[in-house]
Amino acid sequence: MADVTLSSRRATVTIRRSKADQEGRGATIGIPRGRRETCPVRALGRWTAAAGLTGERLFRSVDRHGRIGEGLSGAAVAEIVKRSVARVGLDPARYSGHSGRSGFITQAAMSGADIGAIGLHARQRSIATTRAYVQSAAALNNPAAKSVGL
């Protein structure tokens, strides 16, 4: 919780260490508040209020009785993703904890976001890494193919 700040305009998240930052220099990411029900800032505010979280771990287990438990491991997050996609009829073997990041990059590219801005937000050191994701998105949303008018 100490690494998250919520405001009326955004959530600010500090990532202290990651796979791309083994030295632990850290990075701060801003997540703007959306207008839809799917807004992650709104969901984060609801979760912290409902769970009564203050200085503890942000993402925690919840048992079948609604009791809040310990912080989640990376493996637990991956399992939650797999169970969630299975519930909507998708193959869980094709998804992991990384799927959210990958999906963000793909959707940002399909929505026309600048490749540099995407890479900066995703904390990717190399523009080549971001470009690989963006090229996959471009194949799905190619304006040249749309212009044919089929």
Solvent accessible surface area in square Angstrom, and as a share of the most:
residue,aa,sasa,rsa
1,M,45,0.20
2,A,91,0.71
3,D,41,0.21
4,V,22,0.13
5,T,87,0.51
6,L,66,0.33
7,S,52,0.34
8,S,93,0.60
9,R,166,0.61
10,R,92,0.34
11,A,1,0.01
12,T,43,0.25
13,V,34,0.19
14,T,51,0.30
15,I,45,0.23
16,R,152,0.55
17,R,142,0.52
18,S,26,0.17
19,K,173,0.73
20,A,34,0.26
21,D,21,0.11
22,Q,107,0.47
23,E,108,0.48
24,G,31,0.30
25,R,182,0.67
26,G,30,0.28
27,A,36,0.28
28,T,87,0.50
29,I,18,0.09
30,G,36,0.34
31,I,50,0.25
32,P,100,0.63
33,R,95,0.35
34,G,32,0.31
35,R,231,0.84
36,R,185,0.68
37,E,116,0.52
38,T,113,0.65
39,C,4,0.02
40,P,77,0.48
41,V,1,0.01
42,R,67,0.25
43,A,53,0.41
44,L,22,0.11
45,G,26,0.25
46,R,129,0.47
47,W,64,0.22
48,T,16,0.09
49,A,81,0.63
50,A,91,0.70
51,A,18,0.14
52,G,53,0.51
53,L,17,0.09
54,T,102,0.60
55,G,64,0.62
56,E,73,0.33
57,R,148,0.54
58,L,22,0.11
59,F,123,0.51
60,R,45,0.17
61,S,49,0.31
62,V,78,0.45
63,D,58,0.30
64,R,221,0.80
65,H,116,0.52
66,G,49,0.47
67,R,154,0.56
68,I,63,0.32
69,G,25,0.24
70,E,135,0.61
71,G,24,0.23
72,L,35,0.18
73,S,65,0.42
74,G,61,0.59
75,A,80,0.62
76,A,32,0.25
77,V,59,0.34
78,A,25,0.19
79,E,80,0.36
80,I,69,0.35
81,V,37,0.21
82,K,61,0.26
83,R,127,0.46
84,S,40,0.26
85,V,20,0.12
86,A,47,0.37
87,R,183,0.67
88,V,111,0.64
89,G,68,0.65
90,L,86,0.43
91,D,75,0.39
92,P,50,0.31
93,A,86,0.67
94,R,189,0.69
95,Y,59,0.22
96,S,44,0.29
97,G,38,0.37
98,H,85,0.38
99,S,31,0.20
100,G,55,0.53
101,R,71,0.26
102,S,32,0.20
103,G,36,0.35
104,F,86,0.36
105,I,0,0.00
106,T,31,0.18
107,Q,107,0.47
108,A,16,0.12
109,A,19,0.15
110,M,61,0.27
111,S,84,0.54
112,G,65,0.62
113,A,47,0.36
114,D,95,0.49
115,I,52,0.26
116,G,34,0.32
117,A,55,0.43
118,I,3,0.02
119,G,5,0.05
120,L,144,0.71
121,H,59,0.26
122,A,5,0.04
123,R,68,0.25
124,Q,25,0.11
125,R,173,0.63
126,S,47,0.30
127,I,78,0.39
128,A,60,0.46
129,T,63,0.36
130,T,0,0.00
131,R,104,0.38
132,A,60,0.47
133,Y,47,0.18
134,V,29,0.17
135,Q,107,0.48
136,S,68,0.44
137,A,1,0.00
138,A,51,0.40
139,A,80,0.62
140,L,129,0.64
141,N,38,0.20
142,N,65,0.33
143,P,100,0.63
144,A,66,0.51
145,A,67,0.52
146,K,134,0.57
147,S,92,0.60
148,V,99,0.57
149,G,65,0.63
150,L,200,1.00
